[in-house]
Amino acid sequence: MSQTITLYVDGACKGNPGLGGWGAYIITEQGEHKLCGGEPTTTNNRMELTAAIEGIRFCPPDASLIIWTDSNYVKQGITEWIHGWKKKNWKDVKNPDLWQALDAICQGRQIEWNWIKGHAGHAGNEMADMLANQGAAQIAAELHTQPKTTEDTKKKPENDWLLDDPFGFDLDQVEPEENIEADDESELDNIPSESEQNQVHPFIVVTPAQVHAQGPRQLILDTETTGFYYQDGDRIIEVGAIEMINRKLTGSSIHIYINPEKPVGDSVNVHGITDEFLADKPKYAEIADVLFEYLKGAEIIAHNATFDMNFLNMEFTRVGLPALSEVCTVTDTLALAKNKHPGQKNSLDALVRRYEIPARDRTFHGALLDAEILSDVYLAMTGGQVSFDMDALSQSENEQGQSKRARVDFQLPVIQPSEEELARHNEWVQRYEEKNGAACLFAK
C-alpha cells in the first residue's frame, strides 16, 4: 500500500548569481529525512528547483507526495506555466535543464503542490531553509572562502523594457523572470564561515512597520511550548506576534525561537520543532529584554490567552522582569468566540472554517503562522477587516463624523500621437505579439 509523504523544499543563494544551497525536509511514515547540497555559482531559482527535484527523487515512485515550497516560481511553473513552455518547445525559458528534469521526475507520480509563505514561522519551511543554508555553508567551507558580497554580485539582470511589459501591468502573457519578488525573500542573508558554524547565535527577527498609524497598539500573539504545564517545568520554545493599529496590520512583527534547556518531548508532534533545530537558538534570558520591550504597553490578543500569558509571566519573572500581565492588557479570542458561538467548537481551526478564512497548511503549529491566522479570525469575529482606503478620513475627521473635500473641475488636455509615433507603436505591438503568441492589449 502506497504511503503519503510530505516534503518541504527550499533554496538559498548569496548574490543571485552566487554561491547557493538547497534543502529538502521529508516526512515519511517511518520518520524524517533531511537532504541538502549546493553549488559554488548558481541562482536562487535554480536552487529552489534543485531542492524539489532531489526531494522527489528521494521518494518511492508509488508514494503520494504533498510538496510545500515558498517559491511561486516553482509552484506556478510546474502547475501552470510549464504547459505553455512545452508547446513552444522550451523556447526562451530560463533554466530549461532543471525544468525538464523536474517535469520528467514528476511523470507518473501523484503530487500535490502547495505554496507557503517563507520565513513565517512554519517549522517545516524553517527546517528546509536551515538545510539550504547548511548546503551553501558546506560548499563555502569546501572552497575555503566566503561568497562575494560586492555590489556587482547583487545586481540583477535588467529586463527588456520594450518587450517585457514596459507599462508595468504584469501581463499574464509575459513569461516569469528568473528573479521574481517571491524568491528574493528566500535569498541567503549570511553564510557562516567554518568557524562560525559551531557558535551559538541569538535568533530574533523584528520586522519594522510598513504602515504607520496612530492609535492603541494591539499585538496578536502566539507561543509554542514543550508542554502544557509551566508549573511542571515546561518552557516556551517559540514566540510570534504581529502588530495591529486601528484594525490595520502595520507589517511589524517579532518572531523568536528559544532554546528551552530541556527536551521538547512529545510536543514535537504538535509543533514539529525538534531538539536539533533549537540547539543553537538563544536561551530565554538572552532574548527577554528585546521581547519585553516589544510587547509592553500593548493589548495582547491571543487564543486561550491564559495559557500564553501564564507561560510568558513565568519566563519574564524567572529572569527578573515584571510579569507581562502587569504591563499589558489582554483579550482572549477563545472567550470572545464562546460568547459569540455558545455550544459550538471554538478552536482556531473551527473558527477558520466558520469564518471562511483562507486555508494555510497547519500540519504543525507555528507561533507566527498561528498569529497571522488569529488576526484574520479576530477581524472577522469582531466586525470584519477595515478597507485600506487611500481617501480614508483623518483622525480628526473621524471624530467629527464628516469630511470636507474641495471639488475642482478642469478639462484634461488630449494629446494626439504623430504618424511617426503611431508607426513605432504598431511596430512594438507586432513584435510583442510575435514573441508572446497572443493579441496585445494595446493594439488598435
N, C-alpha and C positions, 0 to 999 in steps of 0.2 A: 504494500500500500504506500503510495507516494506521501511525502511529508510536505508541510508548509514551512518555508524558510524566509526569515525577514533579513533584509540587507540594508545597511546604511553606508552610503558611499560618498566620498568627498575628495577634492583635490585642492592643492595649495601651490602657489608659485610666488617667488620673490623677483620682482622686476617685470614679469609678464611681457616679453620672454625673460627667462632667467632660470635659476635652479628651482626645482619643484618636487613635490611629492604627492602620492596618492594613498588613500586608506580605505579599507573595506571592513566593516564590523558586521559579522554574520552570526545570526542567532538561529540555531537549529534545535530540534527536539532533543539532541544529545548534549548540547552545550554551546559555548561561544567560540568563535574563531576570529582572529584578528590578522589581517593581511596589510602589508604596506610596502612601498617601494618608491623610487624616484628617478629622476633624470637630471643631469647637470645643466642642460639647456632645453627648456620646454616652455609651455604656456599653461595658464590656469585651466583653460578649456580642455587641453589635451590630458591633463592630469585628472580632470573630472571624468572624461570618457574612459581613461585607462582604469580608474577605480571601478567603474561599472563593469567593464569587460572582465577584469580579473576577479571581481566578486562573483559574477555569473559563472565564469569558467570553473570556479571552485565548487559550485553546487552540482549535485547529480542532475542529469538531463530530465528525469521524470519528476523532479520536485516542483511544487508550486511556489513561485517567488513573489515576495512583496518587497519592492525596492523603494527606498526613500533617498532622495537627493535634494540638495539645496541649490542645484543648478537648473534654472529654467532652460538654459541652452541644451542640456542633456535631456530633460524631461520632454520639452516640446519638440526637440529634434527627433527623438526616437518614436514619438507618438503622433506627430503631425507633419513636420517639415520633410521627413525622410521620403514620403511618398512622392512629393514633387521632385526631390533630388534624383530619385531613381528614374523618373520619367525623362529628366533632362540628362540622364547618363552621368550624374555627378558633376556636371559642368559648373565651374565657378564655386564649388562647395569647398569650404576650408576644412582641413583635417579629414580628407576623404578616406585615408587609410584606416583611421580609427572608426569612422562612421560605418565603413563597410565591414570591419571586424565586429563591431557591436551588432550590426544587423545580422551578420552570419551566425553569431553565437546565440542570438535570440530566437532563431528559426526553430520551430517545433517545441518551444517551451511555453509554459503558461506563466506569464509575467504581468504583475500589476505595478504600474509606475506611479509614483506619488512625489509631489514637491513638498518640501518642508522648509520653513524659514531658518536660515543659518544663524548661528550664534544667538539663539533664542532660549537656551536653557534645556533643550531636549537632549536627554542623556545619550541616546543612540547617535544623534548627529554630532554631539560633542566628542564622543569616542572616535567616530570616523575622522573628525577634524584633527584630533590628537594623533591618530595614526598617520594621517597625511603629513603633519608636521614632523613626526618621527621619521617617516620615509625620506623627507627632504633633509633632515638633520643627518641621517646616515650617509647620504650622498655627500653632504658638506664635509663630514668627518673623513670620508674616503679621499676627498680632494685636498684635505688639509688646508682649506681656505674658506673664508666667508663669501657668500654670494655678493655680487656687485650691488651697490646701493646708489650709484651715481644717478644724476637726473636723466642721463641718456637711457638707462635701463628702464626708467619709469615711464618714458614717453610711449604713447600708444599710436599705432599707425593711423594716419588721417584718412577719413572716408572720402570717396569721390563725391563731392558735394553736388555735382551736376546730375549724376545717375542715382545716387543713394539718398533720395528724399531731401532735396535742398530746402524745402519749406518746413521741415521738422514735424511732419504729420504722422510719422511712424507707420507708414502704409504697410498693410498686410502682405502686399506682393513683394516687398523688398526682403531679401534673404537676411537672416540674422548675421550681424558682425561678430567676429570672434570675441571681442572684449565687450560683452554686454554687461549692463549695470548689475544684474543679479549675481554675476560671477565675480565681480570686483570685490563684493563683500567677503568672499571666502579666500582672498589672497593671503599669503603668509606674511604676517607683520614682522616677525623676528624669528630667525632660525638660530637656535643657540649653538655656540661653539661646543667642541667636545668636552671642555672642562666645565662649561655651564650646565650641561645636561644633568649632572649629579647634584646640582644645587637646588634648594627649595626656594621658589619664588611665589610671593603672595599673588592671588588671583582675584582682583577686584575690578569689575567693569562698571564704570559710571558713565552713562550716556547723557550728554547735555541736552537741554530742551531745544526743540526746533520751533515750537510755537510759544511765544511769550505772552502770558495772560496774567491778569491781576484778579485776586480773589482768594478764598480759602483753599489751602493746599490739601489734596486728598492723595493717598498712596494706596493703590490696590496691591496687596501683599500676599505672598505665599511662602511657606517653608517646606523643606523635606528633612526628615529626621531619621535616626537609627531605630526608632521605635515609638510607642505610644505614651510612655510614662517618663516624664522628666524627673519624677521623684525617685525612679529606679536607676538613674544614671544615663538615660538616653540623651543624645545630643543632636544639635542642628548640624546638617551637612550641606544645606543649600538655602540661600535666601534670594528671593526675587521680588522687586517692587517696581511699579510703573506709576508715573505722576499724572494726575488729572486736576485741572483747574476749571471751574465753571463748566463742568461736564465735557471738557475737551481734553483729550490726551495730548500732552505737550511734547511727547517724544523722549522726555527724561526718564531714565530708569537706573536701577542698580541691580547687579547680579554678582553673587559671590558663591563659590564652592568652598567648603570648610572641612579641614581635617578634624574629625571628631575625637581623635586619640583613642579610638576603640573600634572594633569590627562593626560593620553595618549589619551583619547578621541576615536574618530572613527579610528585612526591609528592602533588600536589593530587588526582591520580586515585585515591589510596588513602584520604586523609582528608577531601578536599573543602574544606580550609581554604585560602582564597585569599590572595594578597599584599594585596589590597584590604582584606580583613577584618582582617588582622594589622597594618595600617599604623599604627593608633592604640593598639596594645597596648604594654605596658611591655617594656623590654629585660630580659634575664635578671638583670643586675646590680641592677635595681630591685626584683626580687621574691625574690632569692636568700636574704636573711636570713629573711623570713617563711616561705618554703618549707622552709629548713633546720631552723628551729625546730620546724615541724610534723612533719617526718619523723624527726628524730634520736632515737635510742634505741629505735625500734620495729623489729619484724621486718617487712621488706619482702617482700611476696608478689607476684610478677609472672610472667607467662608469657614464657618465653625471657628470664629476668631479666638475663642477661649483657648483652643489648642495652641495656635500660633503664639498668642500673647504669653501664655504660661511658659513656653519654651524660651521666648525672647527675654522675658523678665528674668528667668533663671540665668540665662547666658550673660546678660548685661550685669546683673548684680554679682555674679561669680567673678567678674573682672574689676569690680569696684565702681561701676557706673550705676546711676539710678535705674530703677525698673522702667521699662518703656511706657507702661501704662500710667506712670506719673507725669509724663511729658507729652502724651498723645491722647486724643480721644479715639474711640473705637466704634466701628459699625460692623455688625455681624450679618452678612448676607444670608446665612442659614436661618437666623431668627426672622429676618425680613421675609424670606421665602415661606417659612412655616406659617407666618401670619397671613400672607397673601394667598397661599395654597394649602390650607389646613387639610390634613388627612392624606396628602399626596407625597410621593417621593420628591425630596428636595436636595438630592445630591447635586454636585456640579454637573455631572453628566446628564442627570434628569432635567435640570434647568436648561442646559444647552439644547436638548431635544425639544423641550416645551416652547422655548422662545426662538427655535429655528436658527440658532447661531451657526455660522459656517463651520463645517466639521474640520477638526485638526486631529492629527494622529496622537492618541493618548495611550499607546501600548504601555508606555511608562509615564508616570507623573513627573513633571519638572516644574520647579518653582516659578520661573519666569513665564513659561508657557501657560501654566495654570492662572497666573496673574493676568495675562492677556485675555484668556478666556473669561475670567471672572469680570474683567472690565466690561466686556460685551454683555454679559449676563446682568450686571448691575445697572447698566444704562437702559437695557430693555425692561428690566423689572421695575425701575423707578421712573419710567416715562419715555424711554427711547432716546436715541442719540440726538444731540443738538447739531443741526447742519452747520457746516463751515461756510458762512455767507460772507463774501467779500464786502458787502454793504451792511455788515452787522452793526447794530446800534452800539454806540459808545456806552460806557457805564453810566454816565450822567443822563443820557437819553433813555436808557432802560429804566432808570429811577423815575423819570418823568412820564414814561409810558408813551412817548411820542418822539418823532424825529422831524427835523426840518431840512429840506433839501431845496436848493435853488434850481429852477428849470431854465435851461439855456437852449434856445433854438437857433440853429445856424445851418447853412447849406454846405454840404460837403462837396468839394470840387471833384470832378470826374476827369481823369487824365487818360486820354485815348492813346494806345500804342501806335508807334510808327510802323510803316510797312516793313522796315528792316527788323524791328523788334518782333513783329508777328512772324516773320520768316525764321528768326532764330528760335522763337518759341516752338514753332511747328517742327523744326529740326530736333529740338530737345525731346519733344513728345514722341517722335518717331524712334529715336534712339532708346528711349525708356521702354517703349512697347516691344522693341526688338529684343531687349535684354530680358524683360520680365514675362513676355508672352501673354500679356493681358492689357486691356484697354487702360489708358491713363485717365485719371480723374480730371486732368487739366486740358484734355483735348477739346477743341472747339466743337 
